[in-house]
Amino acid sequence: MTVELRRTCASAEEARRLAAAVAVDDPAHVTVVAEGDALLVRVEPASAGSVRATLDDLLACLAAAEAAARTAGNPARRP
């Protein structure tokens, strides 16, 4: 089983930053790359059950990276 997700970002730079933000946490069966302004995620898990857990974790990490980028880009929101 292979699952592929594609998300269009605001820019190619945003796509590169999000890919880099989750790269350190990617297990061997996950590939996250920036392709232009798109973020491409490919998951090739050993079992169907593990794909859900992997995607849950990865999507949570991406959401955190996006939130951090929004905060970093808006000085008024910084603590």
HTML snippet that shows the backbone in 3Dmol.js (N, CA, C, O; Angstrom):
<script src="https://3Dmol.org/build/3Dmol-min.js"></script>
<div id="view" style="width:600px;height:400px;position:relative"></div>
<script>
const pdb = `
ATOM      1  N   MET A   1       0.844  -1.169   0.000  1.00  0.00           N
ATOM      2  CA  MET A   1       0.000   0.000   0.000  1.00  0.00           C
ATOM      3  C   MET A   1       0.892   1.236   0.000  1.00  0.00           C
ATOM      4  O   MET A   1       1.883   1.308   0.727  1.00  0.00           O
ATOM      5  N   THR A   2       0.523   2.199  -0.824  1.00  0.00           N
ATOM      6  CA  THR A   2       1.212   3.482  -0.860  1.00  0.00           C
ATOM      7  C   THR A   2       0.171   4.582  -0.778  1.00  0.00           C
ATOM      8  O   THR A   2      -0.859   4.528  -1.450  1.00  0.00           O
ATOM      9  N   VAL A   3       0.445   5.583   0.053  1.00  0.00           N
ATOM     10  CA  VAL A   3      -0.438   6.743   0.179  1.00  0.00           C
ATOM     11  C   VAL A   3       0.362   7.969  -0.220  1.00  0.00           C
ATOM     12  O   VAL A   3       1.479   8.175   0.252  1.00  0.00           O
ATOM     13  N   GLU A   4      -0.216   8.776  -1.091  1.00  0.00           N
ATOM     14  CA  GLU A   4       0.435  10.007  -1.505  1.00  0.00           C
ATOM     15  C   GLU A   4      -0.489  11.190  -1.236  1.00  0.00           C
ATOM     16  O   GLU A   4      -1.680  11.154  -1.546  1.00  0.00           O
ATOM     17  N   LEU A   5       0.079  12.223  -0.660  1.00  0.00           N
ATOM     18  CA  LEU A   5      -0.647  13.456  -0.396  1.00  0.00           C
ATOM     19  C   LEU A   5       0.083  14.596  -1.073  1.00  0.00           C
ATOM     20  O   LEU A   5       1.313  14.611  -1.132  1.00  0.00           O
ATOM     21  N   ARG A   6      -0.668  15.540  -1.576  1.00  0.00           N
ATOM     22  CA  ARG A   6      -0.084  16.731  -2.204  1.00  0.00           C
ATOM     23  C   ARG A   6      -0.813  17.938  -1.644  1.00  0.00           C
ATOM     24  O   ARG A   6      -2.043  17.995  -1.645  1.00  0.00           O
ATOM     25  N   ARG A   7      -0.041  18.899  -1.168  1.00  0.00           N
ATOM     26  CA  ARG A   7      -0.609  20.122  -0.603  1.00  0.00           C
ATOM     27  C   ARG A   7       0.047  21.311  -1.284  1.00  0.00           C
ATOM     28  O   ARG A   7       1.273  21.416  -1.320  1.00  0.00           O
ATOM     29  N   THR A   8      -0.768  22.201  -1.819  1.00  0.00           N
ATOM     30  CA  THR A   8      -0.234  23.411  -2.421  1.00  0.00           C
ATOM     31  C   THR A   8       0.021  24.424  -1.315  1.00  0.00           C
ATOM     32  O   THR A   8      -0.853  24.694  -0.492  1.00  0.00           O
ATOM     33  N   CYS A   9       1.209  24.972  -1.306  1.00  0.00           N
ATOM     34  CA  CYS A   9       1.604  25.969  -0.305  1.00  0.00           C
ATOM     35  C   CYS A   9       1.529  27.363  -0.920  1.00  0.00           C
ATOM     36  O   CYS A   9       1.314  27.512  -2.123  1.00  0.00           O
ATOM     37  N   ALA A  10       1.706  28.364  -0.094  1.00  0.00           N
ATOM     38  CA  ALA A  10       1.656  29.747  -0.567  1.00  0.00           C
ATOM     39  C   ALA A  10       2.824  30.071  -1.493  1.00  0.00           C
ATOM     40  O   ALA A  10       2.714  30.953  -2.344  1.00  0.00           O
ATOM     41  N   SER A  11       3.938  29.366  -1.333  1.00  0.00           N
ATOM     42  CA  SER A  11       5.123  29.623  -2.153  1.00  0.00           C
ATOM     43  C   SER A  11       6.026  28.393  -2.148  1.00  0.00           C
ATOM     44  O   SER A  11       5.848  27.473  -1.349  1.00  0.00           O
ATOM     45  N   ALA A  12       6.990  28.398  -3.052  1.00  0.00           N
ATOM     46  CA  ALA A  12       7.978  27.322  -3.073  1.00  0.00           C
ATOM     47  C   ALA A  12       8.813  27.346  -1.799  1.00  0.00           C
ATOM     48  O   ALA A  12       9.194  26.296  -1.283  1.00  0.00           O
ATOM     49  N   GLU A  13       9.096  28.535  -1.295  1.00  0.00           N
ATOM     50  CA  GLU A  13       9.865  28.666  -0.045  1.00  0.00           C
ATOM     51  C   GLU A  13       9.116  28.037   1.120  1.00  0.00           C
ATOM     52  O   GLU A  13       9.717  27.343   1.940  1.00  0.00           O
ATOM     53  N   GLU A  14       7.811  28.271   1.202  1.00  0.00           N
ATOM     54  CA  GLU A  14       7.024  27.659   2.276  1.00  0.00           C
ATOM     55  C   GLU A  14       7.056  26.137   2.161  1.00  0.00           C
ATOM     56  O   GLU A  14       7.210  25.444   3.167  1.00  0.00           O
ATOM     57  N   ALA A  15       6.914  25.618   0.961  1.00  0.00           N
ATOM     58  CA  ALA A  15       6.958  24.168   0.758  1.00  0.00           C
ATOM     59  C   ALA A  15       8.303  23.600   1.205  1.00  0.00           C
ATOM     60  O   ALA A  15       8.350  22.559   1.861  1.00  0.00           O
ATOM     61  N   ARG A  16       9.405  24.284   0.852  1.00  0.00           N
ATOM     62  CA  ARG A  16      10.745  23.827   1.268  1.00  0.00           C
ATOM     63  C   ARG A  16      10.895  23.863   2.786  1.00  0.00           C
ATOM     64  O   ARG A  16      11.454  22.940   3.379  1.00  0.00           O
ATOM     65  N   ARG A  17      10.404  24.911   3.405  1.00  0.00           N
ATOM     66  CA  ARG A  17      10.519  25.024   4.865  1.00  0.00           C
ATOM     67  C   ARG A  17       9.714  23.951   5.590  1.00  0.00           C
ATOM     68  O   ARG A  17      10.181  23.385   6.578  1.00  0.00           O
ATOM     69  N   LEU A  18       8.517  23.672   5.107  1.00  0.00           N
ATOM     70  CA  LEU A  18       7.707  22.627   5.742  1.00  0.00           C
ATOM     71  C   LEU A  18       8.357  21.252   5.563  1.00  0.00           C
ATOM     72  O   LEU A  18       8.384  20.449   6.495  1.00  0.00           O
ATOM     73  N   ALA A  19       8.872  20.988   4.380  1.00  0.00           N
ATOM     74  CA  ALA A  19       9.550  19.703   4.149  1.00  0.00           C
ATOM     75  C   ALA A  19      10.755  19.570   5.076  1.00  0.00           C
ATOM     76  O   ALA A  19      10.986  18.506   5.650  1.00  0.00           O
ATOM     77  N   ALA A  20      11.513  20.636   5.221  1.00  0.00           N
ATOM     78  CA  ALA A  20      12.688  20.603   6.098  1.00  0.00           C
ATOM     79  C   ALA A  20      12.284  20.447   7.562  1.00  0.00           C
ATOM     80  O   ALA A  20      12.976  19.781   8.333  1.00  0.00           O
ATOM     81  N   ALA A  21      11.171  21.057   7.943  1.00  0.00           N
ATOM     82  CA  ALA A  21      10.735  21.006   9.338  1.00  0.00           C
ATOM     83  C   ALA A  21      10.387  19.590   9.784  1.00  0.00           C
ATOM     84  O   ALA A  21      10.601  19.240  10.945  1.00  0.00           O
ATOM     85  N   VAL A  22       9.861  18.779   8.888  1.00  0.00           N
ATOM     86  CA  VAL A  22       9.473  17.418   9.277  1.00  0.00           C
ATOM     87  C   VAL A  22      10.489  16.365   8.846  1.00  0.00           C
ATOM     88  O   VAL A  22      10.330  15.189   9.174  1.00  0.00           O
ATOM     89  N   ALA A  23      11.520  16.761   8.124  1.00  0.00           N
ATOM     90  CA  ALA A  23      12.500  15.798   7.610  1.00  0.00           C
ATOM     91  C   ALA A  23      13.197  15.012   8.712  1.00  0.00           C
ATOM     92  O   ALA A  23      13.470  13.824   8.539  1.00  0.00           O
ATOM     93  N   VAL A  24      13.487  15.641   9.825  1.00  0.00           N
ATOM     94  CA  VAL A  24      14.214  14.951  10.895  1.00  0.00           C
ATOM     95  C   VAL A  24      13.372  13.880  11.570  1.00  0.00           C
ATOM     96  O   VAL A  24      13.909  12.999  12.242  1.00  0.00           O
ATOM     97  N   ASP A  25      12.054  13.948  11.397  1.00  0.00           N
ATOM     98  CA  ASP A  25      11.164  13.007  12.060  1.00  0.00           C
ATOM     99  C   ASP A  25      10.614  11.943  11.111  1.00  0.00           C
ATOM    100  O   ASP A  25       9.810  11.108  11.526  1.00  0.00           O
ATOM    101  N   ASP A  26      11.034  11.960   9.843  1.00  0.00           N
ATOM    102  CA  ASP A  26      10.502  11.021   8.867  1.00  0.00           C
ATOM    103  C   ASP A  26      11.119   9.638   9.038  1.00  0.00           C
ATOM    104  O   ASP A  26      12.338   9.487   8.953  1.00  0.00           O
ATOM    105  N   PRO A  27      10.287   8.630   9.276  1.00  0.00           N
ATOM    106  CA  PRO A  27      10.816   7.265   9.291  1.00  0.00           C
ATOM    107  C   PRO A  27      11.194   6.841   7.872  1.00  0.00           C
ATOM    108  O   PRO A  27      10.888   7.545   6.910  1.00  0.00           O
ATOM    109  N   ALA A  28      11.843   5.722   7.745  1.00  0.00           N
ATOM    110  CA  ALA A  28      12.351   5.263   6.449  1.00  0.00           C
ATOM    111  C   ALA A  28      11.255   5.078   5.406  1.00  0.00           C
ATOM    112  O   ALA A  28      11.528   5.188   4.210  1.00  0.00           O
ATOM    113  N   HIS A  29      10.038   4.802   5.822  1.00  0.00           N
ATOM    114  CA  HIS A  29       8.966   4.554   4.856  1.00  0.00           C
ATOM    115  C   HIS A  29       8.170   5.815   4.495  1.00  0.00           C
ATOM    116  O   HIS A  29       7.104   5.718   3.887  1.00  0.00           O
ATOM    117  N   VAL A  30       8.677   6.989   4.863  1.00  0.00           N
ATOM    118  CA  VAL A  30       8.014   8.264   4.558  1.00  0.00           C
ATOM    119  C   VAL A  30       8.970   9.155   3.777  1.00  0.00           C
ATOM    120  O   VAL A  30      10.143   9.290   4.124  1.00  0.00           O
ATOM    121  N   THR A  31       8.449   9.755   2.722  1.00  0.00           N
ATOM    122  CA  THR A  31       9.200  10.725   1.943  1.00  0.00           C
ATOM    123  C   THR A  31       8.392  12.015   1.900  1.00  0.00           C
ATOM    124  O   THR A  31       7.213  12.004   1.548  1.00  0.00           O
ATOM    125  N   VAL A  32       9.028  13.125   2.259  1.00  0.00           N
ATOM    126  CA  VAL A  32       8.395  14.438   2.180  1.00  0.00           C
ATOM    127  C   VAL A  32       9.334  15.334   1.385  1.00  0.00           C
ATOM    128  O   VAL A  32      10.485  15.538   1.771  1.00  0.00           O
ATOM    129  N   VAL A  33       8.839  15.866   0.276  1.00  0.00           N
ATOM    130  CA  VAL A  33       9.661  16.727  -0.568  1.00  0.00           C
ATOM    131  C   VAL A  33       8.854  17.934  -1.023  1.00  0.00           C
ATOM    132  O   VAL A  33       7.626  17.900  -1.107  1.00  0.00           O
ATOM    133  N   ALA A  34       9.582  18.989  -1.310  1.00  0.00           N
ATOM    134  CA  ALA A  34       8.979  20.175  -1.912  1.00  0.00           C
ATOM    135  C   ALA A  34       9.196  20.086  -3.410  1.00  0.00           C
ATOM    136  O   ALA A  34      10.297  19.797  -3.878  1.00  0.00           O
ATOM    137  N   GLU A  35       8.139  20.335  -4.146  1.00  0.00           N
ATOM    138  CA  GLU A  35       8.208  20.346  -5.611  1.00  0.00           C
ATOM    139  C   GLU A  35       7.512  21.617  -6.073  1.00  0.00           C
ATOM    140  O   GLU A  35       6.288  21.661  -6.192  1.00  0.00           O
ATOM    141  N   GLY A  36       8.296  22.639  -6.330  1.00  0.00           N
ATOM    142  CA  GLY A  36       7.706  23.940  -6.625  1.00  0.00           C
ATOM    143  C   GLY A  36       6.984  24.442  -5.386  1.00  0.00           C
ATOM    144  O   GLY A  36       7.553  24.450  -4.294  1.00  0.00           O
ATOM    145  N   ASP A  37       5.734  24.861  -5.548  1.00  0.00           N
ATOM    146  CA  ASP A  37       4.970  25.340  -4.399  1.00  0.00           C
ATOM    147  C   ASP A  37       4.141  24.233  -3.752  1.00  0.00           C
ATOM    148  O   ASP A  37       3.241  24.510  -2.959  1.00  0.00           O
ATOM    149  N   ALA A  38       4.444  22.988  -4.087  1.00  0.00           N
ATOM    150  CA  ALA A  38       3.694  21.857  -3.525  1.00  0.00           C
ATOM    151  C   ALA A  38       4.555  21.061  -2.543  1.00  0.00           C
ATOM    152  O   ALA A  38       5.766  20.922  -2.712  1.00  0.00           O
ATOM    153  N   LEU A  39       3.896  20.556  -1.529  1.00  0.00           N
ATOM    154  CA  LEU A  39       4.515  19.660  -0.564  1.00  0.00           C
ATOM    155  C   LEU A  39       3.984  18.263  -0.879  1.00  0.00           C
ATOM    156  O   LEU A  39       2.775  18.033  -0.853  1.00  0.00           O
ATOM    157  N   LEU A  40       4.881  17.346  -1.171  1.00  0.00           N
ATOM    158  CA  LEU A  40       4.496  15.987  -1.532  1.00  0.00           C
ATOM    159  C   LEU A  40       4.892  15.028  -0.422  1.00  0.00           C
ATOM    160  O   LEU A  40       6.037  15.016   0.030  1.00  0.00           O
ATOM    161  N   VAL A  41       3.929  14.228   0.007  1.00  0.00           N
ATOM    162  CA  VAL A  41       4.150  13.250   1.071  1.00  0.00           C
ATOM    163  C   VAL A  41       3.832  11.879   0.502  1.00  0.00           C
ATOM    164  O   VAL A  41       2.773  11.670  -0.090  1.00  0.00           O
ATOM    165  N   ARG A  42       4.752  10.951   0.685  1.00  0.00           N
ATOM    166  CA  ARG A  42       4.549   9.571   0.231  1.00  0.00           C
ATOM    167  C   ARG A  42       4.832   8.644   1.408  1.00  0.00           C
ATOM    168  O   ARG A  42       5.895   8.714   2.026  1.00  0.00           O
ATOM    169  N   VAL A  43       3.881   7.787   1.705  1.00  0.00           N
ATOM    170  CA  VAL A  43       4.015   6.836   2.808  1.00  0.00           C
ATOM    171  C   VAL A  43       3.872   5.433   2.242  1.00  0.00           C
ATOM    172  O   VAL A  43       2.890   5.114   1.571  1.00  0.00           O
ATOM    173  N   GLU A  44       4.870   4.597   2.524  1.00  0.00           N
ATOM    174  CA  GLU A  44       4.850   3.198   2.097  1.00  0.00           C
ATOM    175  C   GLU A  44       5.058   2.319   3.325  1.00  0.00           C
ATOM    176  O   GLU A  44       6.145   1.777   3.522  1.00  0.00           O
ATOM    177  N   PRO A  45       4.036   2.175   4.141  1.00  0.00           N
ATOM    178  CA  PRO A  45       4.180   1.445   5.401  1.00  0.00           C
ATOM    179  C   PRO A  45       4.180  -0.067   5.204  1.00  0.00           C
ATOM    180  O   PRO A  45       3.821  -0.585   4.147  1.00  0.00           O
ATOM    181  N   ALA A  46       4.594  -0.742   6.255  1.00  0.00           N
ATOM    182  CA  ALA A  46       4.616  -2.203   6.240  1.00  0.00           C
ATOM    183  C   ALA A  46       3.200  -2.772   6.327  1.00  0.00           C
ATOM    184  O   ALA A  46       2.941  -3.872   5.839  1.00  0.00           O
ATOM    185  N   SER A  47       2.284  -2.022   6.949  1.00  0.00           N
ATOM    186  CA  SER A  47       0.914  -2.507   7.095  1.00  0.00           C
ATOM    187  C   SER A  47      -0.068  -1.352   6.977  1.00  0.00           C
ATOM    188  O   SER A  47       0.293  -0.187   7.144  1.00  0.00           O
ATOM    189  N   ALA A  48      -1.319  -1.700   6.685  1.00  0.00           N
ATOM    190  CA  ALA A  48      -2.358  -0.678   6.568  1.00  0.00           C
ATOM    191  C   ALA A  48      -2.577   0.031   7.900  1.00  0.00           C
ATOM    192  O   ALA A  48      -2.879   1.224   7.924  1.00  0.00           O
ATOM    193  N   GLY A  49      -2.430  -0.679   8.988  1.00  0.00           N
ATOM    194  CA  GLY A  49      -2.621  -0.077  10.305  1.00  0.00           C
ATOM    195  C   GLY A  49      -1.585   0.988  10.618  1.00  0.00           C
ATOM    196  O   GLY A  49      -1.892   1.983  11.274  1.00  0.00           O
ATOM    197  N   SER A  50      -0.370   0.786  10.157  1.00  0.00           N
ATOM    198  CA  SER A  50       0.670   1.754  10.476  1.00  0.00           C
ATOM    199  C   SER A  50       0.561   3.029   9.653  1.00  0.00           C
ATOM    200  O   SER A  50       1.092   4.064  10.055  1.00  0.00           O
ATOM    201  N   VAL A  51      -0.122   2.977   8.500  1.00  0.00           N
ATOM    202  CA  VAL A  51      -0.246   4.174   7.679  1.00  0.00           C
ATOM    203  C   VAL A  51      -1.047   5.251   8.408  1.00  0.00           C
ATOM    204  O   VAL A  51      -0.723   6.435   8.316  1.00  0.00           O
ATOM    205  N   ARG A  52      -2.068   4.853   9.117  1.00  0.00           N
ATOM    206  CA  ARG A  52      -2.887   5.832   9.842  1.00  0.00           C
ATOM    207  C   ARG A  52      -2.074   6.514  10.936  1.00  0.00           C
ATOM    208  O   ARG A  52      -2.096   7.739  11.056  1.00  0.00           O
ATOM    209  N   ALA A  53      -1.370   5.742  11.717  1.00  0.00           N
ATOM    210  CA  ALA A  53      -0.556   6.324  12.791  1.00  0.00           C
ATOM    211  C   ALA A  53       0.524   7.231  12.225  1.00  0.00           C
ATOM    212  O   ALA A  53       0.786   8.304  12.769  1.00  0.00           O
ATOM    213  N   THR A  54       1.149   6.805  11.139  1.00  0.00           N
ATOM    214  CA  THR A  54       2.197   7.605  10.518  1.00  0.00           C
ATOM    215  C   THR A  54       1.633   8.925  10.013  1.00  0.00           C
ATOM    216  O   THR A  54       2.220   9.980  10.252  1.00  0.00           O
ATOM    217  N   LEU A  55       0.499   8.879   9.317  1.00  0.00           N
ATOM    218  CA  LEU A  55      -0.098  10.106   8.799  1.00  0.00           C
ATOM    219  C   LEU A  55      -0.594  11.014   9.923  1.00  0.00           C
ATOM    220  O   LEU A  55      -0.460  12.234   9.831  1.00  0.00           O
ATOM    221  N   ASP A  56      -1.159  10.439  10.973  1.00  0.00           N
ATOM    222  CA  ASP A  56      -1.580  11.252  12.125  1.00  0.00           C
ATOM    223  C   ASP A  56      -0.395  12.027  12.686  1.00  0.00           C
ATOM    224  O   ASP A  56      -0.491  13.231  12.920  1.00  0.00           O
ATOM    225  N   ASP A  57       0.710  11.343  12.901  1.00  0.00           N
ATOM    226  CA  ASP A  57       1.907  11.992  13.446  1.00  0.00           C
ATOM    227  C   ASP A  57       2.451  13.047  12.489  1.00  0.00           C
ATOM    228  O   ASP A  57       2.773  14.162  12.901  1.00  0.00           O
ATOM    229  N   LEU A  58       2.551  12.695  11.225  1.00  0.00           N
ATOM    230  CA  LEU A  58       3.116  13.609  10.243  1.00  0.00           C
ATOM    231  C   LEU A  58       2.253  14.860  10.076  1.00  0.00           C
ATOM    232  O   LEU A  58       2.776  15.973  10.017  1.00  0.00           O
ATOM    233  N   LEU A  59       0.945  14.681  10.000  1.00  0.00           N
ATOM    234  CA  LEU A  59       0.062  15.838   9.843  1.00  0.00           C
ATOM    235  C   LEU A  59       0.084  16.728  11.080  1.00  0.00           C
ATOM    236  O   LEU A  59      -0.032  17.948  10.957  1.00  0.00           O
ATOM    237  N   ALA A  60       0.229  16.156  12.249  1.00  0.00           N
ATOM    238  CA  ALA A  60       0.359  16.969  13.467  1.00  0.00           C
ATOM    239  C   ALA A  60       1.655  17.774  13.433  1.00  0.00           C
ATOM    240  O   ALA A  60       1.668  18.944  13.816  1.00  0.00           O
ATOM    241  N   CYS A  61       2.737  17.160  12.981  1.00  0.00           N
ATOM    242  CA  CYS A  61       4.023  17.867  12.870  1.00  0.00           C
ATOM    243  C   CYS A  61       3.942  18.990  11.843  1.00  0.00           C
ATOM    244  O   CYS A  61       4.475  20.075  12.070  1.00  0.00           O
ATOM    245  N   LEU A  62       3.282  18.741  10.720  1.00  0.00           N
ATOM    246  CA  LEU A  62       3.127  19.785   9.704  1.00  0.00           C
ATOM    247  C   LEU A  62       2.278  20.940  10.227  1.00  0.00           C
ATOM    248  O   LEU A  62       2.587  22.103   9.968  1.00  0.00           O
ATOM    249  N   ALA A  63       1.213  20.628  10.961  1.00  0.00           N
ATOM    250  CA  ALA A  63       0.370  21.684  11.538  1.00  0.00           C
ATOM    251  C   ALA A  63       1.171  22.536  12.516  1.00  0.00           C
ATOM    252  O   ALA A  63       1.026  23.758  12.542  1.00  0.00           O
ATOM    253  N   ALA A  64       2.009  21.898  13.313  1.00  0.00           N
ATOM    254  CA  ALA A  64       2.848  22.643  14.262  1.00  0.00           C
ATOM    255  C   ALA A  64       3.860  23.513  13.523  1.00  0.00           C
ATOM    256  O   ALA A  64       4.111  24.648  13.930  1.00  0.00           O
ATOM    257  N   ALA A  65       4.443  22.996  12.441  1.00  0.00           N
ATOM    258  CA  ALA A  65       5.404  23.772  11.658  1.00  0.00           C
ATOM    259  C   ALA A  65       4.724  24.972  11.007  1.00  0.00           C
ATOM    260  O   ALA A  65       5.296  26.061  10.963  1.00  0.00           O
ATOM    261  N   GLU A  66       3.515  24.780  10.505  1.00  0.00           N
ATOM    262  CA  GLU A  66       2.772  25.888   9.907  1.00  0.00           C
ATOM    263  C   GLU A  66       2.435  26.949  10.949  1.00  0.00           C
ATOM    264  O   GLU A  66       2.566  28.144  10.682  1.00  0.00           O
ATOM    265  N   ALA A  67       2.005  26.524  12.125  1.00  0.00           N
ATOM    266  CA  ALA A  67       1.680  27.472  13.196  1.00  0.00           C
ATOM    267  C   ALA A  67       2.911  28.247  13.631  1.00  0.00           C
ATOM    268  O   ALA A  67       2.839  29.454  13.861  1.00  0.00           O
ATOM    269  N   ALA A  68       4.029  27.567  13.743  1.00  0.00           N
ATOM    270  CA  ALA A  68       5.274  28.236  14.134  1.00  0.00           C
ATOM    271  C   ALA A  68       5.696  29.249  13.074  1.00  0.00           C
ATOM    272  O   ALA A  68       6.166  30.337  13.406  1.00  0.00           O
ATOM    273  N   ALA A  69       5.531  28.899  11.809  1.00  0.00           N
ATOM    274  CA  ALA A  69       5.898  29.816  10.729  1.00  0.00           C
ATOM    275  C   ALA A  69       5.008  31.050  10.744  1.00  0.00           C
ATOM    276  O   ALA A  69       5.487  32.162  10.525  1.00  0.00           O
ATOM    277  N   ARG A  70       3.711  30.863  11.002  1.00  0.00           N
ATOM    278  CA  ARG A  70       2.802  32.021  11.080  1.00  0.00           C
ATOM    279  C   ARG A  70       3.196  32.935  12.228  1.00  0.00           C
ATOM    280  O   ARG A  70       3.198  34.157  12.077  1.00  0.00           O
ATOM    281  N   THR A  71       3.528  32.356  13.368  1.00  0.00           N
ATOM    282  CA  THR A  71       3.919  33.151  14.533  1.00  0.00           C
ATOM    283  C   THR A  71       5.235  33.869  14.271  1.00  0.00           C
ATOM    284  O   THR A  71       5.384  35.042  14.613  1.00  0.00           O
ATOM    285  N   ALA A  72       6.176  33.175  13.674  1.00  0.00           N
ATOM    286  CA  ALA A  72       7.481  33.782  13.378  1.00  0.00           C
ATOM    287  C   ALA A  72       7.348  34.924  12.378  1.00  0.00           C
ATOM    288  O   ALA A  72       8.108  35.891  12.430  1.00  0.00           O
ATOM    289  N   GLY A  73       6.386  34.812  11.473  1.00  0.00           N
ATOM    290  CA  GLY A  73       6.195  35.845  10.468  1.00  0.00           C
ATOM    291  C   GLY A  73       5.370  37.022  10.938  1.00  0.00           C
ATOM    292  O   GLY A  73       5.212  38.000  10.207  1.00  0.00           O
ATOM    293  N   ASN A  74       4.835  36.943  12.160  1.00  0.00           N
ATOM    294  CA  ASN A  74       3.982  38.011  12.690  1.00  0.00           C
ATOM    295  C   ASN A  74       4.510  38.418  14.053  1.00  0.00           C
ATOM    296  O   ASN A  74       4.166  37.785  15.052  1.00  0.00           O
ATOM    297  N   PRO A  75       5.342  39.465  14.127  1.00  0.00           N
ATOM    298  CA  PRO A  75       5.950  39.875  15.407  1.00  0.00           C
ATOM    299  C   PRO A  75       4.922  40.160  16.499  1.00  0.00           C
ATOM    300  O   PRO A  75       5.239  40.020  17.680  1.00  0.00           O
ATOM    301  N   ALA A  76       3.726  40.546  16.148  1.00  0.00           N
ATOM    302  CA  ALA A  76       2.699  40.849  17.144  1.00  0.00           C
ATOM    303  C   ALA A  76       2.235  39.590  17.877  1.00  0.00           C
ATOM    304  O   ALA A  76       1.715  39.684  18.989  1.00  0.00           O
ATOM    305  N   ARG A  77       2.412  38.435  17.280  1.00  0.00           N
ATOM    306  CA  ARG A  77       1.970  37.179  17.897  1.00  0.00           C
ATOM    307  C   ARG A  77       3.055  36.505  18.715  1.00  0.00           C
ATOM    308  O   ARG A  77       2.790  35.495  19.366  1.00  0.00           O
ATOM    309  N   ARG A  78       4.261  37.034  18.699  1.00  0.00           N
ATOM    310  CA  ARG A  78       5.358  36.428  19.459  1.00  0.00           C
ATOM    311  C   ARG A  78       5.199  36.742  20.932  1.00  0.00           C
ATOM    312  O   ARG A  78       4.735  37.821  21.301  1.00  0.00           O
ATOM    313  N   PRO A  79       5.595  35.773  21.792  1.00  0.00           N
ATOM    314  CA  PRO A  79       5.507  36.032  23.245  1.00  0.00           C
ATOM    315  C   PRO A  79       6.500  37.084  23.700  1.00  0.00           C
ATOM    316  O   PRO A  79       6.552  37.413  24.885  1.00  0.00           O
TER     317      PRO A  79
END
`;
const viewer = $3Dmol.createViewer("view");
viewer.addModel(pdb, "pdb");
viewer.setStyle({}, {cartoon: {color: "spectrum"}});
viewer.zoomTo();
viewer.render();
</script>
